[in-house]
Amino acid sequence: MDRIFYNGVIKTVDDAYPVVSAVCVKNGIIMHVGSDAEMLRFQSDQTELIDLKGRFMMPGFIDSHMHMILTHYQNMQLDLGGCRTKKEVLKLLAEEADRHRREGRENEWIKGVNFNQDYWADEKRIPTRLELDAATGDVPCLILRCCGHTASHNTKALEIMGVMDEKEGETSLNMLFLDDGTPQGQLFEGDAELSSQYVEVPSVEEYVQWIRDESANCAKLGLVGIHSDDLNMVAPGRDVQNVMDAYKIASESGQMSVKVYEQCRIEEAGLLKAFIEKYPRGTMFGTRFVTNAIKEMGDGSLGAHSAVLRGSYANDPKAKGVQVHTDGEMNELIQIAHSGGYPVAVHCIGDGAVEQVLNAMELAQYNDPKPDIRHGIVHCQIMGTDQVRRMQKNNVLAYVQPVFCRADSGIVDDCVGPELAKQSYDWRLFADLGVHQSGGSDCPVEPCDPIPNIYYAVTRDNGKGGSWYPENAVTMEEAIRMFTIEGAYAGYAEATRGSITVGKYADFVVLSQDLTKIDPKDILNTKILMTVLEGETTYDGR
């Protein structure tokens, strides 16, 4: 298929020809770039001409960390994200429990998702088991915080899970207890997923449908690529094969509207070895799915006080966070991935978790030197300058989510104090030191919309008419690179994706505004008009 896009303002993210007006595409590959006159001379009777009418076109967006399948699954649950009081949360849960009883579904679990107590106006405290009991009675219920790292359950849910008899000081679970010694209801980190054992594993056919639908939603937001963490998410320990089979079917049958770079979440050494043997890094299904990295968890979240700090929390000196793996376990997991040719992408919020992971990465490289291994840290929130310099020295990638400023600017200073907070999300330092940083959303924690992400990367808007440590912001040019060529680099795809360069795939997005010319405050008014993946229009909103 021949297509010529012309009469546009086309930002290429290629220094050889930064801005052109036309691009010639054949069979999904960029053949030529230049002026309208230069490109239109290549047209034939089979050429489709797309008049951009002076609009702004650039490389399609790439989200470097999200959870596409989990996003669809959570959209099927009770959404508590819009609640602004605890009272509202409990009211919605009570109404849902009543609905279950009326419909004869008393044994069917209520799962509330996406709540964030930091947004609540009445009481910023997660409901306990007793509060959930008052709202839902004997209908099993849990609510999952937006970060996914803490869940609170009612008594019926804890009984079904077999943890009501756990004792403080004796249990191996990450959980809280009431003054009377009984479980308080909250479980953290991997233990927050215990309820998933009672979820039926979705079929391959269901996963294919979810992939088709969610990838189409991504295309509407201008995305041509996503780094997605999907394994062991909906039904941990039981869904890996179904997810992989579904991606194979969806990609090879043309049902995917984005390129997926899978961040394969495997957190047990034996299973990781078996997975790498079966699916070596770079395993491709068609052109739109590839196994790219191994995902591991270092700690929890700041809002739940489960992020691991080198020091202690300013607002809770007793809290140290939750270390998901011991040093020995983390060393082993990263070594297995590294020696198997996979980079790791490790979730780290606190500087204590960052320290553990950097140590493990350096040890793996010392034991088995690899010149182009692209290990990375996901989130990079609370970090010291010394740690950023270690990342630069070892070519450790930063997977960052600028939109997190929206929520975190209101809690970070309180949690860790201003001295450490001012180093939080220091994208300016990453850029100045030459650390590869790619932008993502962590959807469903935040919507996978690149436009707000770019806005916060540039403005660090604190939501109160000011800017949260504005010296840590990046320029518009740098923000665009974060969501294009850097996302491709994180997927070992910079030679074929991420810029409008001759020989690369034709992955474009057409916008209603020229991001490089508008006032930053107007970024959020930008609309996606068209998305093109491998020369194919995956979304047309013109």
N, C-alpha and C positions, 0 to 999 in steps of 0.2 A: 504494500500500500504506500503510495506516494502522497505526501502532504507538505504544503508550504504555508508556514505561518508568517504573515507579513504585516507591514504598517503598524508595528508595535514599538514599545520601548522595552527592550529585552535585556535584562541584566543577566549576564552569563555566569558570574562567579568564576571567571577565567581571565587572568591578568593579560593574556595574549590579545583579547578583544573584549574589554569589559562590558561595553554596551553596543548592541546591534539593533537592527529593525526587523530582520527576517531570519528564519531558520528553515532549512530544507530537510525533510525527513523521508527515509525510505525503509520500509520493512522494520519500523520501530527504532531505527538508528539515525542519529544526526549525521547528515552527509555534508552539509555546508552551512555556514553562518555568514552574515554580512548585510549588505543593503538590500532594499526591495528589488532594485534593478538587477543586482547580482543573483538573487535567489530566483526571481520569476523567470529568468531565462532557462531554468531547468524544468519548467512545467511541460507536461505533455497532456494528451487527451485523458490519461488515467490519473492525473494529479488533482487532488482536492485542495482548493485554496481556502485558507482561513484568514479572513481580514480581522486583525486585532483591533482595528479602529482606534489606534493610538493608545491602547491600554498597556498596562505594565505586565510583563511576563518575566518569570524567573525560574530557576530550577524548582521542581516540586519539593515540598517539605518532607523531611524525614524525622520521625519521632524516635529518639534513641532509647526510650524505656517506657513500656506500658504493658498492659495485660489485656489483650484483645478478647480472648475467650472469657476471662473472668468478668470483663465489662458487660458482656451479654448476659452472663449468669446473674450478676448482681442487678441488672435491669429487670430481672424477673422477680426480684425480692421487694420487700417493703422499703421504700426509699425514705430515709430520715434526714437526708442532707439539707432539706429546706427548713428544718425545725430550728427555732431560735430560743426555745426554752425547754427545760427538762419536762415541764408539765405537758407541753405539746407532744413530746415523744411518748410519754406514758399514755396520753389520751389516744394517740394513733394505735398504739399496741393494744389497748383495751378494746377499741373498735374492731381491730383485726381479730382478736380472740373471740369476740361476740359473733363475728361473721363465720369463723370456723365452727362454732357450736351450732349456729343456725343451719349450716350446710352439712352437718354431720362429719366434720373433719377435725374433731377434737384431738386426734392423735397425729395430725399433720403439723410439722414444725412451723412456727412463725420465725422468720429471719429478717430482722431490720438491719439495714446497711447504711453506710455513709454518714453516720452522725459525727459531729465534732463538738464536744462540750465546750471548747474554747469560744464558740459562737453564742452560747446560751446566755441569756440576759438574767435569768433568775438564779441559777446555781450551776457553777461550772464543775460539777461532780458527776461521774458516770453512775447511773442507777445500779443499786445493789440487787442481789437476789430477792430480798424482801420487797423492794419497791416494784420489781418486775412481777413478783407473785401477786401483789395487790392489783396490778393492771391486767394480768393474763390468767391468773388462777392455775388450773391444771393443764392448760394447753402448753406444750413445750415451746420455749421461746429463747432466742438469743438475739443480741444486738451487737453488730460489729462496727468498731470505730472506723472512720474514713481511711486511716493509715493501714488497716488490716492487721495491726499488731496486738490488739486487745479486744476481747469479746466478753460481754456480761450475759449471764444465763439466769433463768429462773430455776426454782427448785426442781420442777418436773424435768427440765433439760438435764440438770446435773445428775438426777437419779437415773435417767436413761443412759447417761454416759458413764455411770458407775463411779462417780467421784465425790458423792456426798459424804462418804466416810473418811475422806482424806483428812489428815491431821497436820497442823502447823508444826514445822520443825522435823516432820517425818516424811512428808510427801516429796516426791521427785518432780512434781508439776510446778510450773510457774503460775501461782495463784495466790489470791488474797483470802484472809479469814476475818470473821467478825469477832467481837469481844468474847462471845460465848464459845469460840473455838470451832464453829462450823464454817464451811466455805462461804465467802462473801459473794461469790458469783463471777468475779472476773478471772479470766485466764489470759496469759500473755504469750506472745511469740508463737512457736510451733504448737503449743498447747491450746492456743486460741482456735486451732483448726480441728480439735478433737471431735467436734460435732459433725465434721465432714464424713466421718466413718459411717454415719447414718444417712448419708445422701446416696441415692442410686447413681451409679456411674452413667453419665450420658452416653448414648450410643454413638457410633461413628457417624451415622446419618444425622443425628442431632448436632454434633460438632460441625459437620460440613455446613449445615444451615446457618449456625451461629457465625462461622467464619465468613460465609458469603454475605450475610447481612451486616456484620460489623465492619468488614473491609469496605463495603459500599459506603457506610457512614464515614469512614476515614477519608475516602475519596472526596466526599462533600466538603471536607475541611481542608482540602488542598494537599492531603498526604499522598505521597507515592511510595513511601517506605516506612516501616515501623520495626523497631527492635522489640519483640514481644516475648514476655515471660509467661508461658502457658502450661507447662508441664507441672503436674502435682499441685494444681491450684484449686480445681473444683472438687476433685475426689483424690486427695493426696495418697500416694502409694498404690493407686488403682487405675489411674486414667492415662498413663503415659502412652501406651500403645494405641489407644483409641484416638488420642490427639494427633499422634504422628500419622496414623492411617488417614485421618480426616484431612490433614494438610496435604498429603499426597494426592488424595482424590480431588480436593478443591483446587489445587494449583494445576494439576495436569489436565483437569477438565475445564479450565478457564473460568472458574467461579470466584477468583480472588481479584480484588480491585486495588490491592497494594502489594508491594514486595515485602515479605516477612523475613527478618533476620532473627531466628529463634534464639532466645536466651534460655538455654535448657536447664531448668531447675532440678538438680539431682543432688541431694545432701547426705547421702550415705555412701561410704567408700566403695563397697562391693557393687552396689547398683550403678555407681558412676563408671566404674571400670567396664561393666557389662554394656552400658549405654554407649560409651565411646567405641567399644569394639564393634557394636552393631551399626552405629551412626558416627563415622569419623567426621571431624570438623569439615565443613564445606559440603556435607551431604545435601544435594539439591533435588527438589521435586519441581520439574519444569523450570521456568525462569523466575518464579515468584515465591519460592520458599527455599531457605538455606539454614542449616544448623550453624550458628555463628559463635556462640560463647556458652560457657557453663555459668549458671546463676547460683550464687551462694548468699547466705544471710549472715551478716556480721553482728547486728544488734537490732533494736526495736525502733521506737519513735520518740522524739523529744516530748511531744504532748502527753504521751503515756508514761514518761519518765523511764522508758525501757531502753533508750539510747545509752550506749556505754561511753562514759567520759573518763579522761585521764585523771580528772579531779572529781569534784562532787557537784551536785546541783545546788545552785545558789538559793533556790526556794524550797529545797528538800535535801538537806545535808546527808540524810540517811540513805538516799537513793543513789545507786551506782549504775543502774541500767541492767539489762539482761544480755549476757554474752551467749549467743546462740551455740557456738562451738568452743570447746577448749582450744588452747594454742596448738596442742598436738593434733586435734581433729582438723583444724583449719589448715595447718601445714600439710597434712596428708591429702585433703581434698584438693587444695591448690596444686600440689605436686602431681597428683594423678591427672588433673586436667592439663596442666602445663606439659608434662611428658607425653600426653596423648595428643598434643598439638592444638589444644583448645585454650584460648584465653579465658580468664574468669571475669565475671562482672559481679562484684560483691556489694551488697547493700550495707552501707555504713553511714549512720547519722552522726554518731559521736566520735570525738577524736581518740577515745580509747579503742573503739572498734577499728578505726583507720590505722592506728599503730599496729594492732595485731595483724591486720591484713597486709600492710606494707612489708612487715617482717616476713610473712609467709611468702609473698611474691618474690622478695629478694632472695630468700632461701631456695626457692624453686629454680630461679634463674642461675644461682650459683651451682646448684647440683646438676643442672641440665641446661646449659646456655642455649638460647634461641634468639637469633638476631631480630626477628620481627614478630615477637609475641606481644599482643596488645591487650594486656590485662587492664582492667578498669575498676573504678570505684563508683558505685551508683549513689547519688544524692550529694555526697561531699558537703555536708552541712557544717558541723562544728569541727574546724580544722585549724591547726597552727601553721604559721608560715613555714616552719621547718618541714612539715609534712608535705606541703605543696611542692617545696623544693625537691623532696625525695621523689615525688611523682614525676616531676620534670626530668630528673636524672635517670629514672628507670623507664621512661616513656609509658607511664601509667595514665590511662585515659580518665577523664572526668565526665561522667554521665550526669548532667545537671537538669533541674526542673525550675526555671525562673518563676513560673506561676506560683510556686510555693511561697513566694514573698507575700502573697495576698493574705494567707493565714498566719504564717510564721512570724511576720514582723511584729505581731502583737504578743508573742509569747517568749521569743528567744532571749531577750534581755533579762526577763524575769527568771528564766530557767538557768541561765549560765552566767549572768552578769555582763555588763557592757564591754569589758575588756575582751572577753572571748566572743561576745556577740558581734562585735564590729569586724571580726574575721569570718563571720558566717556567710556562706555563699559568696565568697570573694572571687567572682568571675573576672574582675579586673586583674587580679594577681595571676590567675590562670593564663589569661591572654598575654600579659606582659612577660611571663616566663616561658611562653610557648607550649604550655600544656594543651594537648588536644582535648577540647571540651565540646561535647555534642549535647543538643537540647532535647528534652523530652517532657512528658506530662505525668507519668506514673498513673495514667488512667486505669481504673476508675477513681483513683484518689482525686484527680482533677480531670476535667474533660480533655480529650486529646486534640485540642484546638491550638494550632501553632500561633495564631494571631495574639491572644492574650499572653502567651509565653514570650513572644518577641517584645511585647509592650513592657512587661515587667523586667525583662533583661536590660532594656534601655532606660527605663524610668525608676525602677525599684519603688514604685508607688506604695506608700504605706496605708492607703485607704483613708487617710485623715487629712488630705490636702498637702501632704509632704512626701518626702522620699526617705526610705530607710537605708542609711549608710550609702548615699548616692555615689560616693567615691568608688564603690565596688561594682558599679554598672559597666556595661560594655557599649560600644558604639553600634549604630544600626548595621553597619557593614559587618561587624563581628557577630551580631545576633543572627543575621542572615546566614552567615557561614555555619553557625552552630546548628541551624536547622536544615542545612543542605549538605555541603561537602564534608563537614565534620561527622554528620550522621553516616555518610557513605564510608568515611575512613574507619569509623568504629565497626563497620561491617566488612572490612577488607575490600571495599568496592569502589574506592576513589578513582580507579582507572576506568570504570564503566558507568558510574552514577555520580550524582551530586553537583554537576555543573553542566552548562550548555556548551559542550565541547565536541568537536568533530570526532566521530567514532564511538561516542557514548550513547547509551539508551536515551531516547527522547522522553524524558520525564520532566514535565512542565506544570506550572500553575499560573493562571491568569488572574490578576487581582483588580479590584475597582480603583485602587490608588497606588501611586508610586511610593513605596515605603521609604525610598531614599530621599524623597523630596518633601514629605509632609511633616508637620509639627508632631512630635511624639505623642501629644495628648490626643491626636486624631487616629492613632494606629488602630484602636479598638473599633473604629467605624469601617474598617476595611472588609470588603466582602470577597468571597471566593466566587469567581465567575466560571472557571473551567479548570479541570484537572486532566492531565494527559500522562499516561503510564505506558512506556514502551511504544509510543506513537499512537496509542488507543485512547480515545476520550472516555474516561471513567466517570466524569461528572461534568455536566454542562448546565450552568445556571445563568447563562447570558440572557 
